[in-house]
Amino acid sequence: MMNQTAEEDKSDDLSIINRRIERLRLHLDPIINKNEITPVLSMEVKRCRGGGEKEKGKKAAMEVNTEALSDYMRGEYRDVQEKVYEYFKGKPELQTPIEISKDDHRELCLRQLVGLVREAGIRPFRYVVDEPAKYFAILEAVGGIDMSLGIKMGVQYSLWGGSVLNLGTKKHKDKYFEGIDNLDYMGCFAMTELHHGSNVQGLQTVAIFDPITDEFIIDTPNDGAIKWWIGNAAVHGKFATVFAKLMLPSHDAKGVTDMGVHAFIVPIRDLRSHETLPGIEIHDCGHKVGLNGVDNGALRFKSVRIPRENLLNRFGDVSRDGKYTSSLPTINKRFAATLGELVGGRVGLAYSSVGVLKIASTIAIRYSLLRQQFGPPKQPEVSILDYQSQQHKLMPMLASTYAFHFATLDLVDKYSEMKKTHDDELVGEVHALSAGLKSYVTSFTAKSISICREACGGHGYAAVNRFGSLRNDHDIFQTFEGDNTVLLQQVAGDLLKRYQEKFRGGAIAGTWNYLTESMNAYLSAPNPVTARWEGEEHLRDPQFQLDAFRYRTSRLLHSAALRLRKHSNSLGSFGAWNRCLNHLLTLAESHIESVILAKFIDAVKSCPDESSRAALKLVCDLYALDRIWNDIGTYRNVDYVAPNKAKAIHKLVDYLSFQVRNIAKELVDAFDLPDDVTRAPIAMQKEAYTQYTQYVGF
């Protein structure tokens, strides 16, 4: 038996050697490999209508168990999302009409939130800290009903409520929790000012401690310090978490000492009469491009006095005699800790943006399967999704939607673990990862909604088919909770910090640990043999895909570090950063794409259902190779990909798009979005044209 095993091992070794020799011969031999990837099928030869007749001799479209895939996608919080959907389905008076005024939309949005909490019994606030994944699942479902409702819920529970829980102490939770939870204490998150948004440390609002009365005096020193775009402020808010510079009396020439930005609870309206309180000036920011169900307002404070206990004092406190104490030694450390506790807003936006992308993709793909136009002479018209150009628009987008789904799920898991453990390494990782994913995903979704609209032609322009409202409501996702360009710079800065640590002999941990290996690979020249490999098996190998993504990131990181060092000598650190800014943004996006692909590959491997796993593998390959092709110039410039390999990648992307098209219906069905959530007539699963014509009166 032992001899037989040894013989088998020897045979396997020879087989491996022979395969490697054959591969090498093929790549050195100019004769075209007979197993070269089959070009994408032409529309004149092939039509595939969701399991219909296939071209003779071609591989049949894969079968997908939609229910199993949907179970894997939606996970353990499917039930609470269904509860949200069922509640609003049974409340037609709470469904947002196509045409609605700003004021009516705001009142409807409030009724929707009150109904969800008090009638349906869904209490999101209870999950903000203890079970964030469930909270974000509710947020995704609510955003599908109306994005304004999702944002209003986020302002109430993530921002206003979250600031009380995360920045306050037990006394604040005991006093405010129930009122926030049941919506008696509607509140605002007053951070952004007219002159300062992303630069939070530059805020100008002040909170001066008065030791005689044991109060803080909140003041807006100039018009640039007016709090701006504050959700819930214009109409419904009764409290605001106000971010201001904490100023303590001192005996020096200045008379006060700046202790840095802190958060304070400031009542803005009377709890009974709802009248604006003395010293507080509130104005309506007015009609916006989108999200008009959210009542954004501007706040000015004129010597508003609040008790000392209204300081949210988790990271810094002031005693009765005016002494400041903190467990953190510096302003910068306290500021970082404060913002670190508020990172949940970015996590929620990244996660919710994927939900918006699912809706837009579902509408566009279902319509593209339904709509038929042109075709071979004297034959029936074909589905517009059978056209390569439509596949090119929508199939990589669908693949990205799946990729983002798994990446943001992983982010939520990391965030949940961070809330439990408060591990410093994890805090840093979640901060950078949430910044990168929020930026990358929301930018991609914003562009994709417009592509979906165009892909649906004139019918995509009808308001009832939702692309306009989705685009307008989602557009601000690129700006609030951190401008995307600024957030990408934070990612780049974190990468450079870890790069320096590596070359000082330190270890790179967390999501960045791949840089240790890939940086070493980058510092050696690309393999001229593997640069020419063009077989489908090789191109669809997850290791090749990951190596390519990570090689690009490592190369960009190394070159960015060299360029910054070079320009710092003549321009200084700020000037050098600005000179290299576009390079740094590309670096950050490359890193985030690497992270997304790694999480997608892990999700494919972990999928228990065989048919679902095969479908996910196909979609993952399209995501990876489409990204490589889109940046093929980078790979060609450094000879990482030879011309023949680049051509093979391009062909394979087209072919994979065609294969994904064959299961596109099943893939969007797996999102499990009911018709009353997608709401667009052209996306209805039954009698779409009938419902569309009935809408206009036929």
N, C-alpha and C positions, 0 to 999 in steps of 0.2 A: 504493500500500500504506500509506503514511504517512497519507494522508487518511482511508482506511478505519479505521485504528486510532484516529485522532482522533475520528472520528464515533462509534466504539464507546465510547470513554471518555466522550464527551459524553452518550451515551445512558445509560451506567451512572450518571453523576452525576445525571441527571434522575430515573432510577429510584429512587436513594437518597433524593433530595429528596421525591419523591412518597410513598415509604413513610413517611418521617418525618412528613409532613403528615397522612397517613391515621391514623397512630398517635396523633398529637396530637388529631385530630378525635374519634377514638373515646374517648379518655380525658376529653375535655371534654364529650362528648355523653352524656346520661343513658341513651340507648338501649343495651340490652345487646348486647355484641359477639356476633355469630352464631358466632364461632369460639371461644366460651368453652369452657373445658375440660369434657370429658364427665364427668359424675359417676361415682363408682365403681359398677360393675355390681352389681345386687342378686343375692343368692344364688338367688332364685326364678327368675331369668331365665337365669343363667349358671353353668356349672360348667366348670372347666378342670382336667383331670387329666393334667398332664405331657405335653402334646402330643395330647390327645384331641380330641373334636369341639368346635369353637369356635362361639360365637354368630354367627349369620348377620349379615354386615355389619360385624362388629367386626374389628379388626386382629389377625392371628394372633400368637400368642406367639413371641418371638424364639427363634431357634435358637442354642444355646451349644455351642461345641466344648470340652467339659469337659477333655479331655486338654491342649489348648493353654492353657486358663486355668490349669490346675493346674501346668503347666510354668512359666508366667510367675510364679505365686504362690510356688512353692517354690524356684525358682532353682537355683544351682549346688551347693548342699549337700544336695540331695535324696538322693543315694546314701548318704551317711553316716547320714542318718535312717532310710533303708530297712534299713541294716545293723543299727541298734539294734532296729528292729521285728522283723526276722527272727530275731535272736538270742533275744529273749524269747519269740517265738512257738514256737521249738523247745525252750524250757525251761519246760514247764508247772509244774515244781516251784519256779520263781522267780516265778511270777505271784501277785500279792497276793490272798488270798481276801477275801470280803466280811466275814467275821467272824474277827478275829484279835486276840490280846491285845497289850498294849503291848510286853511283853518279846519276844514272838515276832516282832512286826512289826519291832522294832529289829534283831534278828538276821537276819531275812529281808532287810531293807534293806541290811545290810552284805554279805550274800552276793550280792545283786543287783549292788552296786557292784563287788565283787571280780570277779564273773563277767564283767561288762562290760569291765573293764580287763584282766584277766589271761587270760580265755578268748576273748572276742570280739576282743581286741586293739585296742579303742578307747581311745586315750590322750588324754582331753580336756585335760590340763594343758599339753600341748605347743602348744595353740592359744590359751591364755589371753592371751598377749601378742602372739604373732606373727600369729595369724589369728583374732581374736575372733569374727568372723562365723560361722566353722565351730564354734567352741566353743558359741556361743549356739544354733546349729542342733541340736547334740547335746543341749544342755540342754533344749530344747523337746521333743525326742523322748523323752528319759528321763523328763521330767515327765509325759508322756502315759502312760507305763507305770505310774508311781506318783509322785505329787507328793512324797512323803517321800523317795523316791530322788533326785528332782531337787534337793531342798533339801540333802540330805546331800552330793551331788556338788558343789553350789555352795559349801557350807561348806568342803569339802576343797580344792577347786581355786580357786574365785573368792576366797574370804575368807582362809583360812589360807595356801594356796599363793600367792594373789595378793598378800597382804601381804609375803611373803618376796621375791617378784620385784619388786614395785613400790616397796617402802619400803626394801628392803635393797640391798646392793651385791654385787659379783661373788663375794666370799668366801661370802656367804650362799647364793647360787644354786649355787655349786660344792658346797657342803656338803649342802644339803637337797633339791635339785631331784629327783634320782633317787628318793629315799625318798618324797617327796610324790607323785611321778608313779606309782609302782608300789604305793602304799598301805601301804608299810612304816611310813611316818611319818604316821599319822593325826593330824590336828590340829584346833585350835579357833581361833576368832576372838573373843577376850575383850575386847570394848569395853564393851557395855552393863552398867550397874550397877543395883543395886536402886533407888537414888534418882536416877540419871541415865541417860537414854537418848538422846534427841534432842540435849540440851545436852552435847556431847562435851567441850567445854572445861571443863565443871564436874565432870569425873570426879575422884574423890578417891583412888583407888589411887596409891601413890607408889613411885618407883624412886630410892633414895638411893645416890649413888656413894660407895664406900668406897675412897679412894686407897691405903690400906695394903695391902689384899688385891687391888686392881684388879678389884673386883666391884660389881655393883649389888645392892641389897637391895630386893626387892619386898615391899611390905607393904600389908595391908588395914587402914586406920586405924580404921574403925568398920563397923557392920553395913550402913550405907547404901552402903558401897563394895564390898560383895560383888558379884562379877561374876555376872550373872543371865541366864538363857535362853541359855546358851552351847551351841550345837550341837556334838555329838561329845564333850562334856565328861563326861556322866554315865557312859558305858560305854567308848567306843572310843578316845578321844583320847589321844595320847602327848605332844603338844606344844600350846602355846597361844601365839598372838600376843597379848600383854597390853598394853593401852594404859594408860599411867600417867604421872603428872607426874614429869618428870626433875628431881631435886633435887641440886644441887651444893653442897659445903661452902663456906661463906663466912666472912668475918671480922667480919660485922656482928652486931647483937644477935640476929637470927633464927637465925644459924648455918648457914642453907642459902639457896640462891637457886633459885627456881622457874623452870625453862627452858621450861615448857609441856608439853603432852601429846606423848609419843613412844611408839613401839611397840618391844616387847622380846620375844624368843623365850624362853619359859619351859618347860622340860620339866616335865610333870605326872605322868607314869607311867614306870616302868622299862621299857626297850625289850624286855627278855627276860621278866621275871616279870609285867609289866603291873601291878605293885603301885604304889599311890599314893606319890609321893616325899615325903620329910620336909618339913614346913612347909606342905604343900598339903592343904587340906581340900576334898573334893568331895562334893556332895549332888545327888540326882536331883530335878529340878523336877517330876517326876511326870506323871500323865496329863493330856493337853491336849485342847482342843476338837477339834483335828485334828493332822495331821502326827505321829502317834505312832510312826512309823518312825524319827524323828530323836530322838536321846538328848540332850535339853537338860538341862544341869546348872548348878549354882551353884558358884563357886570362891572360896575365901578363902585369902589368902597370909599366912603368919606368918614374917616375916624370911627369906624365900626368897632365897638367894644364887645369882646367875648371873654368868658371866664378862662382862667389859666388851664383848667381841666380839658378844654376843647383842643388843646395841642395833642395831636396824635403822636404819642411819646414813646413808641417802641424803640426808636434808635437815638432819641435824645430828649431830655426832660429839663424843665426849669422848676426850681424849688420856690417856696413862698418868698424867700429872701432874695430871689433873682439869681441864684447860682445855677450854672448849666452843668449837667452830668450826662455822660454817654459811655456805653461800653466800647464805642468805636473812637479812636483817637483823633481823627482828622475830618475836616469838612468833606474831602473827596471820598473817604471811606463811608461816611454817613450817607452821602448823596448816592453812591453806588448801591448801597444796601437798600435805600428807599426805592430807587428805580428798579432794582432787581426784584422786589416784591410786587411790582406792577407789570411784570412781563406777561402776565396772563392775558392782557388785552391783545398783545401781538399774536399769542398762540391762538386765541379765538378768531382773530381776523384771518389768519392763514387757513385755519380749518374751515371757517365759513365761506371763504373765497372758493375753496374747492367745491362746496355745495352749490354755489352759483354757477360754476363751470359745468357741473353735472347737469343742471337744469338747461343751460344754453346748449350744451352738446346734445342732450336728449331731444330737444325741440328740433335742432338742425338736422340731426341724423334720421329721426323718424320722418320728417318731411322729405328728406332726400331719398328715402326708401319708397315713400308714397308717390312722389311726383315723377311722372314719366315725360320724356321729351326727346324727340328725334329717334334715330335708330337706322339700321340697315334698310335699303330700299325694299318696299313691299313686305315689310315685317313689322310686328308691333313695336311701338315706342319702348324705349328702355328707361329704367329708373335712373335718375340723375346721379345717384351714388355709384352707378356702374361706370361713370366717366372717370378717367384717371385724374383729371384736374380736380374733381370734387373729392375724390379719395385723398389727393394730396393736401387739400384744405382741412379735411375733417378727421382722417384716420390718425395721423400723428397727434392731433389735438386730443382725440379720445384716449390714445395711449398715455399722453401726459396727464390726463385727468386721473387715470388709474394710478400712475406713478405718484402724483401729488397726494392722492387719497392715503396711500400707505405711508408716505413720508410724514404727513401731518398727524396721522394716527400715532406714529412713533414719537413725534414731538409731544403730543398730549401725554403719552405714557411717561416720557422723561420728565415733563412738567409735574405730573402727579407724584412721581418718585421724589422729585426735588422738594415738593411741599411737605412730604412725609419726613425726609431725612435731613433737609437743609445742608446737604453735603456741598462744600465750597466748590469742588471741581465740577459737580453737576450744575450748580448755580451758574457758573461761568459758561458751561457748554450750552445750557438752555437759553441763556441770554443771547449768545451769538447765533445759535441755530434758529431761534424764533425770529431774530432780526432778519436773517438771510432768507428763511422760508416765507415770512410775511412779504418781504420785498419781491422775491422772485415769483411766487405764486400769484400775488395780486396783480403784478404787471402782466404776467402771461394771461390771466383771466380777462383783464381789461381789453387786451388786443384780440383775444379769442372771441369775445362776444360780438365784436364788429365783424370778424370773419364769418361767424355763424349767421349774422344778419345778411351779409352779402351772399352767402351760400344759399339762402332761401329766396333770393331774388326780390321781386316786388312784394311778395307776401310777407317777407321778413320785415318790411317797412310798416306794416299795419301794427298799430299800438296793441291791439288785442293779442298779437302773437309774441309780445313781451320783450323783444330784444331791446327796444328803446328804454323801457323802464329798468331792465336788468343792467344795461350799460350805464345809465345815468345814476342809478342807486349805488352801483358797485364802484364807480369811478373814484370816489373819495377814499376807497380802501387803500389806494396807492399813497395817500397823504397822511391820514390820521393814524395815531399810535406810532408815529415816526415816519417822516418822508422816506420813500424808498431809496433814494440816492444816498441819504444820510445813513440809513440802516446798512446798506451795502458797504459803506466806508467803515462802519463798526466791525463788520465781518472781516474785511481786509486787514484792519488794524489788529484784530485778534490773531489772524493767520500769521502776520509778521512777528507778533510777539512770540508765538509758539515756534516760529522758524528760528528766531534768535536763541530761544531756550535750547533747541535741538543742537545748534552749533556751539553752545556753551557746555554741552555734555549732558543736558537734561533730557528727560523722557517726554514724549508727546502722548497725552492720554485722551480718552474719550473719542468723539467722532473724528478727531484729527489724527489719530494714531497711524492712519494709512500713510501719512506724509513721511514717516520715518523710512518705510520701505521704498515708496515711490520716489522720494528725493534721491535715494541712493541709486535707483534705476535711472533717474534723469541725468545724474552726473556722469553716467557712462553713455556712450554713443548708441543710437538705436540699432537694433539687430537688422542688418541688410537682408537677411533671409526671411524673417517673420514680417518685415515690411512689405514683402511681396505675396504673402499667403492670401489667397482670395477664395478659398473653398467656403461653402456655406456653413459647414460644421465649425470651422474656425471663427468666422465672423459672428456666428450666433453663440459662441462660447462666452458665458458671463465673465470669465476671467480676462479674456481679451478686451471686452467692453469696459470693464472696470479699470484695467490697466491703462487703456487709452484715455479715459476720463481723468484718472489720477496723474498720469504723466503730464497731461496738459496743465493741470492745476499746479503741479510741482515746478514745471518749467516757468509758468507765469509768476509763481511765488519767488523763485530764485532771481528771475530777471527784475522783478519789482524791487526786491531788496537791493540789488546792485544799482539800479537807477536812482533809488532814494538816497543811497549813500553818496553817489556821484553828485547829485544836484544839491544835497544838503550843504556841501562845502561853499557853494556860491550863492544859494538862495535861502539858506536857513531851513529849518524843519517844516514850517508851514508852507513856504514857497515850493519846496521840493515835493511835498504832498500834493499840492495843487498842480504842479507840473506833471505829475504821474497819475492824476486822478482817474482818467479814463482806463488806464492800464489796471489800476486798483479795482475799479468796478468790474472789469472783465474777470479779474482774479476771483473776486467774491462770488460772481455768478458761476464760474467754473467749479468752485468748491461746492456750492450748493447743488449743482447738477450731479456732482460725484456722490454726494450724500443721498440725494433722491434715488439715484440708480442703485446704490448699495442696499437701501431699504426695500426697493422694489424686488431686487434679486432675492433678498431674504424672505419676502412675502410669498414669492413664487415657490420657493423651497418648502415653506411651512404650510402650504395649502393642502389640506387632507384629501380633497376630492380630485381624482385623476383628471377628469375632463376639465374642471376649473383650472387645475394646475397647467394643463396644456394650453388653454386659452390665455392664461396670464403670462406664460412663457413667450407666446407669440407677441402679445402686446408689449411686454418688456423689451423684447428684441427690437421691435419697431421704435420704441422710445429711445433706446440707446443708439441705434444706428442712424436714426434721423438726426439726433444731436451731433453725432460725429460727422455726418455728411454736411450739416449746416455750418460746421467750422472746419471743413476739410482743408482749407487754405493753411490753417495753423499746422495741421499734421503733415501736409505736403512740404511746407517750408523747412521743416526740420527732418525730412526724410523718414518720418515715423510711418507714413503710408506711401507706398510707391504708386505710380500712375495706374497700373493695372488693378491694384487693390482698391483705389479710390473709385474706379469705374465699377468694380464689383459691388462695393458698398452702395453706390447709387442705384444700381439695378436691384439689389436686394431690398432696399427701402421701398422702391416701387412695388415689388412683388409682395412684400409683407403688408403694405397698405392694402393691396388687393385681397390678401388673405384675411386681414382684419375686417375688411368690408363684408366678407362672407358671414361673419359672426357679429356684425355691428349691432343688429337688432337685439341679440341676446346680451351683448355687453351693456347696452344702455338699459335694457330691461332689468339687469342685475342691480342697477341703482335703486330700483323699486320705488320710483317716484309716482304716486297716484296722479291720475289726470287732473284732479282738482288742486294739485300742487303745481304741476307744470303749467296748467291752465290755458296754454296756447292751443287754439283749435287745430292748427296744422300739425300739432304733436299728439293729437288724440289717438289712442290705440284702436278705436273703432269709430267709423263714420265721421272721419275728420272733416271731409268736405261738407257733409251735411251740417255739422255743427258750425262750420265757418260761414256757410251761406245763411243759416238761421240767425247768426249774430247780426248780419246786416239787413235782416228783415224778410228773406225769402221764405 
